[in-house]
């Protein structure tokens, strides 16, 4: 694998021999470098890949926008030419969907198009238009005390529901987009059927269309239900969450029982990210929690990875007895629910817990260790306990991979006089990194959102006094995801700030994932281990 394309011609310094560390090297020149120079070269390449990856991502986004705009223009041009050159039936299908198909014998397609149009018009006239008209205001009248002449007393009367307006308004927009797409397909079908009829080509009838759905177009049938599920249960909630970030939706403004909520623009983002006035508390807190989240994700990922690999290699080593027994013992930690084991471990390391009690009884310490009371102790402790949780997973994964490394590679290395460390660093580790590269990435992003370990062990504590002005009683071990949970619970329940944090988490995770994914050897050089 050539190394000359790994980095551009950029120089960040030279070593004592005057070798340009960041220069482009050919394979032969790279092999002549010292270990230190090779390390600096690889480190420099990684650092360069970060801004290059971000730039490449935005370049792709820009090309996608340009391509999308060009495609939209071509679509409008095609619609215009279809109407201009179409006959009466084709032009009529612009208003009556499915007319082009039904008039030319494709009754099944035409009826489906027409039925969709009827449903859409009925929905928009009866309810869709109302939800869409209320979306800009999110409601005009909230709960009010009104006199009830029957009961001769005042009672609360509820009117508009901001939550339902936002939800059904978004659903209506999705339905409109689906209608526009279906209408466009209807116009295409009208054009195609006209051209085929003019050329004397026979059109498919209803039976042939149904048969194609389980034959050559079966992939469309299979993808229809999952795609619908993704749109309804994944895309729609994400869009809803993003829109909540632009409102004042919280416990005091729940949209129905207490008060309506409304649009506030970028005010919430300004509160979270601004470094002026009272907002500085939120921005500083977010920066601190984000820093700890990244540190936690790094150690939680790579400590488990390398220690799990070491345990798997030890168990897999020739001469080790009771291999199945050792694996079974480790897997037992997976079988026990974390909700039970982590809460128990949390009590074990408390000031009056078993661990401190044992150490005091043995005379090894004079006072209880602050496992959960001191920020540094708490952070180190959760990382160490996470190793106990994560090693069994990695052990199982690595065991399967180790069994698939060709034995002749190790035999050849032994013949050449390679030590155990050389065999590991030149054969085992590269193979492992190549195979498990994508897993490492997903594990890193997963640890950034690892709610269970932090919340069940420490609850995010100990409390950070400097962040007392921010919502959620932020602690020193809080991750962004646990802070998000705290923001949405309690009397305030600031869902709008939680949505902002959720969006920022998504941006951070997306950037890290895209950059790292594009420099993984298993992605760039898929054929190397095939």
C-alpha positions as CSV (number, residue, x, y, z in Angstrom):
1,X,0.0,0.0,0.0
2,X,1.6,3.3,-1.1
3,X,2.1,6.0,1.4
4,X,2.8,8.9,-0.9
5,X,-0.8,9.9,-1.0
6,X,-1.3,9.9,2.8
7,X,-0.5,13.6,3.3
8,X,0.0,16.7,1.1
9,X,3.4,18.5,0.9
10,X,3.2,20.3,4.2
11,X,6.1,20.8,6.6
12,X,5.6,21.2,10.4
13,X,9.2,20.8,11.4
14,X,12.4,18.7,11.1
15,X,14.2,16.3,13.2
16,X,17.8,16.5,14.3
17,X,18.9,15.0,10.9
18,X,17.0,17.6,9.0
19,X,14.4,15.1,7.7
20,X,11.1,16.8,6.8
21,X,8.6,15.0,9.0
22,X,5.5,16.0,7.0
23,X,6.9,15.6,3.5
24,X,5.5,13.2,1.0
25,X,7.5,10.0,1.0
26,X,7.7,7.1,-1.3
27,X,7.5,3.6,0.1
28,X,11.3,3.3,0.1
29,X,11.9,6.7,1.7
30,X,9.2,5.9,4.4
31,X,10.9,2.6,5.3
32,X,14.2,4.4,5.8
33,X,12.8,6.7,8.5
34,X,13.4,6.1,12.1
35,X,10.6,4.9,14.4
36,X,10.3,8.4,15.8
37,X,10.1,10.0,12.3
38,X,7.5,7.4,11.3
39,X,5.4,8.2,14.3
40,X,5.6,12.0,13.7
41,X,4.7,11.4,10.0
42,X,1.6,9.3,10.9
43,X,0.6,11.8,13.6
44,X,1.0,14.7,11.2
45,X,-1.1,12.8,8.6
46,X,-3.8,12.2,11.2
47,X,-3.9,15.9,12.2
48,X,-4.0,17.0,8.6
49,X,-6.8,14.5,7.9
50,X,-9.1,16.2,10.4
51,X,-9.4,19.6,8.6
52,X,-9.2,17.9,5.3
53,X,-12.1,15.6,6.3
54,X,-14.2,18.5,7.5
55,X,-13.5,20.4,4.3
56,X,-14.2,17.3,2.2
57,X,-17.6,16.9,4.0
58,X,-18.6,20.5,3.3
59,X,-17.4,20.1,-0.2
60,X,-19.7,17.1,-0.6
61,X,-22.6,19.0,0.9
62,X,-21.9,21.9,-1.5
63,X,-21.9,19.6,-4.5
64,X,-25.0,17.9,-3.2
65,X,-26.8,21.3,-3.0
66,X,-25.7,22.3,-6.5
67,X,-26.6,18.9,-7.9
68,X,-30.0,19.0,-6.2
69,X,-30.7,22.5,-7.5
70,X,-29.7,21.4,-11.0
71,X,-32.0,18.3,-10.7
72,X,-34.8,20.6,-9.5
73,X,-34.3,22.8,-12.5
74,X,-34.3,19.9,-14.9
75,X,-37.5,18.6,-13.3
76,X,-39.3,21.9,-13.8
77,X,-38.1,22.1,-17.4
78,X,-39.4,18.5,-18.0
79,X,-42.8,19.4,-16.4
80,X,-43.1,22.4,-18.7
81,X,-42.2,20.4,-21.8
82,X,-44.6,17.7,-20.8
83,X,-47.5,20.1,-20.6
84,X,-46.5,21.9,-23.8
85,X,-46.1,18.7,-25.9
86,X,-48.7,16.6,-24.2
87,X,-52.1,15.8,-25.6
88,X,-55.4,16.6,-23.8
89,X,-55.2,13.5,-21.6
90,X,-51.7,14.3,-20.5
91,X,-52.6,17.9,-19.7
92,X,-55.7,16.7,-17.9
93,X,-53.5,14.5,-15.6
94,X,-51.9,17.7,-14.3
95,X,-55.3,18.3,-12.5
96,X,-56.8,14.9,-12.3
97,X,-54.0,12.5,-11.1
98,X,-54.0,9.1,-12.9
99,X,-56.1,10.3,-15.9
100,X,-53.2,9.6,-18.2
101,X,-53.0,6.0,-17.0
102,X,-56.7,5.3,-16.8
103,X,-57.5,6.7,-20.3
104,X,-54.8,4.5,-21.8
105,X,-55.9,1.2,-20.1
106,X,-53.7,1.2,-16.9
107,X,-56.7,1.4,-14.5
108,X,-54.9,0.1,-11.4
109,X,-52.1,2.7,-11.6
110,X,-54.6,5.5,-12.4
111,X,-57.0,4.6,-9.6
112,X,-54.2,4.6,-7.1
113,X,-53.0,8.0,-8.2
114,X,-56.6,9.4,-8.1
115,X,-57.3,7.8,-4.7
116,X,-54.2,9.4,-3.3
117,X,-55.3,12.8,-4.6
118,X,-58.8,12.4,-3.2
119,X,-57.4,11.5,0.2
120,X,-55.0,14.4,0.1
121,X,-57.6,17.0,-0.8
122,X,-60.0,15.6,1.8
123,X,-57.3,15.8,4.5
124,X,-56.3,19.3,3.6
125,X,-59.8,20.6,3.5
126,X,-61.0,18.9,6.8
127,X,-57.9,19.1,9.1
128,X,-54.6,19.6,7.3
129,X,-55.3,23.2,6.3
130,X,-56.2,24.1,9.9
131,X,-52.9,22.6,11.4
132,X,-50.9,24.3,8.7
133,X,-52.5,27.7,9.3
134,X,-51.9,27.4,13.1
135,X,-48.2,26.4,12.7
136,X,-46.8,29.9,12.5
137,X,-48.5,30.9,15.8
138,X,-48.6,27.5,17.6
139,X,-52.0,28.5,19.0
140,X,-54.0,31.6,19.7
141,X,-55.8,30.9,23.0
142,X,-54.5,28.9,25.9
143,X,-56.3,27.6,29.0
144,X,-58.6,30.2,30.6
145,X,-60.9,30.5,33.6
146,X,-64.5,30.8,32.3
147,X,-67.8,31.0,34.2
148,X,-70.0,27.8,34.0
149,X,-73.6,28.8,34.4
150,X,-74.7,25.2,35.0
151,X,-72.3,24.6,37.9
152,X,-72.4,28.3,38.9
153,X,-68.6,28.4,39.2
154,X,-65.5,29.2,37.3
155,X,-63.6,26.3,35.7
156,X,-60.6,26.0,33.4
157,X,-61.4,25.6,29.8
158,X,-58.7,24.4,27.5
159,X,-58.5,25.6,23.9
160,X,-55.5,25.3,21.5
161,X,-52.8,22.7,22.0
162,X,-49.4,23.9,20.8
163,X,-47.9,20.4,21.0
164,X,-50.5,18.9,18.7
165,X,-50.3,21.9,16.3
166,X,-46.5,21.4,16.0
167,X,-46.8,17.7,15.6
168,X,-49.7,17.6,13.1
169,X,-48.3,20.7,11.3
170,X,-45.0,18.8,10.6
171,X,-47.0,15.7,9.6
172,X,-49.0,17.9,7.2
173,X,-45.8,19.3,5.6
174,X,-44.6,15.7,5.2
175,X,-47.9,14.8,3.6
176,X,-47.6,17.8,1.2
177,X,-44.1,16.7,0.2
178,X,-45.3,13.2,-0.4
179,X,-48.2,14.6,-2.5
180,X,-45.8,16.7,-4.6
181,X,-43.6,13.7,-5.2
182,X,-46.6,11.5,-6.2
183,X,-48.0,14.2,-8.5
184,X,-44.6,14.4,-10.2
185,X,-44.6,10.7,-10.7
186,X,-48.1,11.0,-12.1
187,X,-46.9,13.5,-14.7
188,X,-44.0,11.3,-15.6
189,X,-46.3,8.3,-16.1
190,X,-48.7,10.4,-18.3
191,X,-45.8,11.4,-20.5
192,X,-44.4,7.9,-20.7
193,X,-47.8,6.3,-21.6
194,X,-48.4,8.9,-24.2
195,X,-45.0,8.3,-25.9
196,X,-45.5,4.5,-25.7
197,X,-49.0,4.7,-27.2
198,X,-47.8,6.9,-30.0
199,X,-45.1,4.4,-30.8
200,X,-47.5,1.5,-30.7
201,X,-45.9,-0.2,-27.7
202,X,-48.3,-2.2,-25.5
203,X,-48.7,-0.9,-21.9
204,X,-48.8,-3.2,-18.9
205,X,-52.2,-4.0,-17.5
206,X,-53.1,-4.3,-13.8
207,X,-52.3,-8.0,-13.5
208,X,-48.8,-7.4,-15.0
209,X,-48.3,-4.5,-12.6
210,X,-49.2,-6.7,-9.6
211,X,-47.0,-9.5,-10.9
212,X,-44.0,-7.2,-11.3
213,X,-44.3,-6.2,-7.6
214,X,-43.3,-9.8,-6.6
215,X,-40.9,-10.2,-9.5
216,X,-38.6,-7.6,-11.1
217,X,-39.9,-4.8,-8.8
218,X,-39.9,-7.0,-5.7
219,X,-37.2,-4.8,-4.1
220,X,-39.6,-1.9,-4.1
221,X,-42.2,-4.0,-2.3
222,X,-39.7,-5.0,0.3
223,X,-38.4,-1.5,0.8
224,X,-41.8,0.2,1.0
225,X,-42.6,-0.7,4.6
226,X,-39.2,-0.1,6.1
227,X,-38.9,3.2,4.3
228,X,-42.3,4.3,5.6
229,X,-41.3,3.2,9.1
230,X,-38.0,5.2,8.9
231,X,-39.8,8.3,7.8
232,X,-42.5,8.1,10.6
233,X,-40.4,6.8,13.5
234,X,-37.0,8.3,12.8
235,X,-37.1,11.3,10.4
236,X,-40.3,12.8,11.8
237,X,-39.1,12.7,15.5
238,X,-35.8,14.2,14.5
239,X,-37.5,17.1,12.6
240,X,-39.8,17.6,15.6
241,X,-36.9,17.7,18.0
242,X,-35.1,20.3,15.9
243,X,-38.2,22.5,15.7
244,X,-38.6,22.3,19.5
245,X,-35.2,24.0,19.8
246,X,-36.7,27.1,18.3
247,X,-39.6,27.3,20.8
248,X,-40.0,28.0,24.6
249,X,-41.5,24.6,25.3
250,X,-40.9,23.7,29.0
251,X,-42.7,22.8,32.1
252,X,-44.3,26.2,32.4
253,X,-45.3,26.3,28.8
254,X,-46.4,22.7,28.0
255,X,-48.6,23.9,25.2
256,X,-52.0,22.9,26.7
257,X,-52.5,22.5,30.5
258,X,-50.4,25.4,31.7
259,X,-49.7,27.7,28.8
260,X,-49.1,27.7,25.1
261,X,-45.5,27.8,23.8
262,X,-44.4,29.8,20.9
263,X,-41.5,30.3,18.4
264,X,-38.5,32.2,19.8
265,X,-36.1,31.9,16.9
266,X,-32.4,31.5,17.7
267,X,-32.8,32.7,21.3
268,X,-32.1,29.2,22.8
269,X,-29.0,28.7,20.7
270,X,-27.8,32.2,21.8
271,X,-28.4,31.2,25.5
272,X,-26.5,27.9,25.1
273,X,-23.5,29.3,23.1
274,X,-23.2,32.9,23.9
275,X,-20.3,34.1,26.2
276,X,-22.0,37.3,27.3
277,X,-24.1,38.0,30.3
278,X,-25.9,35.2,32.1
279,X,-25.6,33.0,29.1
280,X,-21.9,32.5,29.8
281,X,-22.9,29.9,32.5
282,X,-24.5,27.7,29.8
283,X,-21.7,28.1,27.2
284,X,-19.0,27.4,29.8
285,X,-20.9,24.4,31.2
286,X,-21.5,23.0,27.7
287,X,-17.7,23.4,26.9
288,X,-16.7,21.6,30.1
289,X,-19.2,18.8,29.8
290,X,-18.3,18.3,26.1
291,X,-14.6,18.1,27.0
292,X,-15.2,15.5,29.7
293,X,-17.6,13.6,27.3
294,X,-14.8,13.4,24.7
295,X,-12.2,12.3,27.3
296,X,-14.6,9.7,28.7
297,X,-15.4,8.4,25.2
298,X,-11.7,8.1,24.4
299,X,-10.7,6.2,27.5
300,X,-13.9,4.1,27.7
301,X,-13.3,3.0,24.1
302,X,-9.6,2.3,23.9
303,X,-9.1,0.9,27.4
304,X,-11.8,-1.7,26.8
305,X,-10.4,-2.3,23.3
306,X,-6.8,-3.1,24.1
307,X,-7.5,-4.8,27.5
308,X,-10.2,-6.9,25.9
309,X,-7.8,-7.8,23.1
310,X,-5.2,-8.7,25.7
311,X,-7.6,-10.9,27.7
312,X,-8.8,-12.7,24.5
313,X,-5.2,-13.4,23.5
314,X,-4.3,-14.7,26.9
315,X,-7.3,-17.1,26.9
316,X,-6.7,-18.1,23.3
317,X,-3.0,-18.8,24.0
318,X,-1.9,-22.4,23.6
319,X,-1.5,-24.2,26.9
320,X,-4.2,-22.2,28.7
321,X,-6.6,-24.7,30.4
322,X,-10.3,-24.2,31.0
323,X,-10.7,-21.7,28.2
324,X,-14.5,-22.2,28.1
325,X,-14.7,-21.7,31.8
326,X,-12.8,-18.4,31.7
327,X,-15.0,-17.2,28.8
328,X,-18.1,-18.2,30.7
329,X,-17.1,-16.3,33.8
330,X,-16.5,-13.1,31.7
331,X,-19.7,-13.5,29.8
332,X,-21.7,-13.7,33.1
333,X,-21.1,-9.9,33.6
334,X,-23.0,-9.4,30.4
335,X,-25.9,-11.6,31.5
336,X,-26.5,-9.6,34.6
337,X,-28.6,-6.5,33.9
338,X,-26.5,-3.3,34.3
339,X,-29.4,-1.7,36.2
340,X,-28.7,-4.1,39.0
341,X,-24.9,-4.5,38.8
342,X,-24.1,-0.8,38.5
343,X,-26.3,0.3,41.3
344,X,-24.7,-2.4,43.5
345,X,-21.2,-1.3,42.5
346,X,-22.1,2.3,43.2
347,X,-23.0,1.3,46.8
348,X,-19.8,-0.7,47.1
349,X,-17.7,2.4,46.5
350,X,-19.7,4.8,48.6
351,X,-18.0,6.3,51.7
352,X,-19.7,3.7,54.0
353,X,-19.5,1.0,51.3
354,X,-17.8,-2.4,51.3
355,X,-14.6,-1.2,49.6
356,X,-13.9,1.6,52.1
357,X,-15.0,-0.6,55.0
358,X,-12.6,-3.3,54.0
359,X,-9.7,-0.9,53.5
360,X,-10.3,0.7,56.9
361,X,-10.6,-2.6,58.6
362,X,-7.3,-3.7,57.1
363,X,-5.6,-0.5,58.3
364,X,-4.5,0.4,54.8
365,X,-6.3,3.8,54.9
366,X,-7.1,6.1,57.8
367,X,-10.2,7.7,56.3
368,X,-12.7,6.7,53.6
369,X,-11.6,7.4,50.0
370,X,-13.8,9.9,48.1
371,X,-14.7,7.7,45.2
372,X,-17.9,9.6,44.4
373,X,-17.2,12.9,46.3
374,X,-14.0,14.1,44.6
375,X,-14.3,15.0,40.9
376,X,-11.0,13.4,39.9
377,X,-11.6,10.2,41.9
378,X,-15.1,9.9,40.5
379,X,-14.0,10.3,36.9
380,X,-11.2,7.8,37.3
381,X,-13.5,5.3,39.1
382,X,-16.2,5.3,36.4
383,X,-13.5,4.7,33.7
384,X,-12.1,1.8,35.7
385,X,-15.6,0.3,36.3
386,X,-16.4,0.7,32.7
387,X,-13.4,-1.5,31.9
388,X,-15.0,-4.3,34.0
389,X,-18.2,-3.9,32.0
390,X,-16.7,-3.6,28.5
391,X,-13.9,-6.2,28.5
392,X,-16.2,-9.2,28.0
393,X,-17.8,-7.8,24.9
394,X,-14.4,-7.1,23.3
395,X,-13.1,-10.5,24.4
396,X,-15.9,-12.2,22.5
397,X,-15.4,-10.1,19.4
398,X,-11.6,-10.4,19.4
399,X,-11.7,-14.2,20.0
400,X,-13.6,-14.7,16.8
401,X,-11.2,-12.5,14.8
402,X,-8.1,-14.1,16.3
403,X,-9.3,-17.5,15.1
404,X,-9.4,-16.2,11.6
405,X,-5.9,-14.8,11.4
406,X,-3.9,-17.2,9.1
407,X,-1.6,-19.3,11.3
408,X,1.1,-19.3,8.6
409,X,1.7,-15.6,9.1
410,X,2.8,-16.3,12.7
411,X,4.9,-19.3,11.6
412,X,6.7,-17.2,9.0
413,X,7.3,-14.5,11.6
414,X,8.8,-17.0,14.0
415,X,11.1,-18.4,11.3
416,X,12.3,-14.9,10.6
417,X,13.1,-14.5,14.3
418,X,10.3,-12.1,15.2
419,X,9.6,-11.6,18.9
420,X,6.2,-11.9,20.5
421,X,5.8,-8.1,20.5
422,X,6.8,-7.9,16.8
423,X,4.2,-10.5,15.9
424,X,1.6,-8.5,17.8
425,X,2.5,-5.1,16.4
426,X,3.0,-6.3,12.8
427,X,0.4,-9.0,12.4
428,X,-2.2,-9.1,15.2
429,X,-2.8,-5.4,15.8
430,X,-2.9,-4.3,12.1
431,X,-5.3,-7.1,11.3
432,X,-7.5,-6.2,14.4
433,X,-7.5,-2.5,13.6
434,X,-8.5,-3.2,10.0
435,X,-11.3,-5.5,10.9
436,X,-12.6,-3.6,13.9
437,X,-12.1,0.0,12.7
438,X,-15.8,0.7,12.0
439,X,-16.6,-1.0,15.4
440,X,-14.2,1.3,17.2
441,X,-15.9,4.3,15.6
442,X,-19.4,3.2,16.6
443,X,-18.1,2.3,20.1
444,X,-16.6,5.8,20.5
445,X,-19.9,7.5,19.4
446,X,-21.8,5.0,21.6
447,X,-19.7,5.9,24.6
448,X,-20.4,9.6,24.1
449,X,-24.1,8.7,24.7
450,X,-23.4,6.1,27.3
451,X,-26.2,7.0,29.7
452,X,-26.3,3.8,31.9
453,X,-22.8,3.7,33.3
454,X,-22.6,7.4,34.4
455,X,-26.2,7.8,35.6
456,X,-26.4,4.5,37.6
457,X,-22.9,4.9,39.1
458,X,-22.7,8.6,40.0
459,X,-25.9,10.3,38.8
460,X,-23.5,12.7,37.2
461,X,-22.1,13.8,40.6
462,X,-20.4,15.2,42.4
463,X,-22.2,18.5,41.7
464,X,-20.2,21.2,40.0
465,X,-20.8,24.5,41.9
466,X,-19.5,26.6,39.0
467,X,-22.3,25.3,36.8
468,X,-25.1,26.0,39.4
469,X,-26.5,28.7,37.1
470,X,-27.2,26.2,34.3
471,X,-30.3,24.0,34.3
472,X,-30.0,20.4,35.5
473,X,-27.6,20.6,38.5
474,X,-24.6,19.6,36.3
475,X,-22.1,17.3,37.9
476,X,-18.4,16.7,37.2
477,X,-19.1,13.2,35.7
478,X,-22.1,14.3,33.6
479,X,-22.0,13.5,30.0
480,X,-23.9,15.6,27.5
481,X,-26.6,12.9,27.3
482,X,-27.0,12.7,31.2
483,X,-27.1,16.5,31.3
484,X,-29.8,16.5,28.6
485,X,-31.8,14.1,30.8
486,X,-31.5,16.3,33.8
487,X,-32.7,19.4,31.8
488,X,-35.9,17.6,30.8
489,X,-36.8,16.4,34.3
490,X,-37.8,18.3,37.4
491,X,-40.1,21.3,37.7
492,X,-38.6,23.4,34.9
493,X,-38.3,20.6,32.3
494,X,-36.6,22.8,29.7
495,X,-37.3,20.8,26.6
496,X,-36.1,23.6,24.4
497,X,-32.6,23.6,25.9
498,X,-32.6,19.8,25.7
499,X,-33.3,20.0,22.0
500,X,-30.5,22.4,21.5
501,X,-28.1,20.1,23.4
502,X,-29.4,17.2,21.3
503,X,-28.7,19.1,18.1
504,X,-25.2,20.0,19.2
505,X,-24.5,16.4,20.2
506,X,-25.6,15.3,16.8
507,X,-23.3,17.9,15.1
508,X,-20.2,16.8,17.2
509,X,-20.8,13.1,16.7
510,X,-21.5,13.6,13.0
511,X,-18.2,15.5,12.4
512,X,-16.1,13.1,14.4
513,X,-17.7,10.1,12.7
514,X,-17.3,11.5,9.2
515,X,-13.7,12.5,9.7
516,X,-12.6,9.2,11.3
517,X,-14.7,7.1,9.0
518,X,-13.0,8.6,5.9
519,X,-9.5,7.9,7.2
520,X,-10.1,4.3,8.4
521,X,-7.9,1.8,6.6
522,X,-10.8,-0.7,6.4
523,X,-12.8,2.0,4.4
524,X,-10.0,3.4,2.2
525,X,-8.3,0.1,1.4
526,X,-11.0,-2.6,1.6
527,X,-9.0,-5.0,-0.6
528,X,-5.9,-5.2,1.6
529,X,-7.0,-8.1,3.7
530,X,-9.2,-9.9,1.1
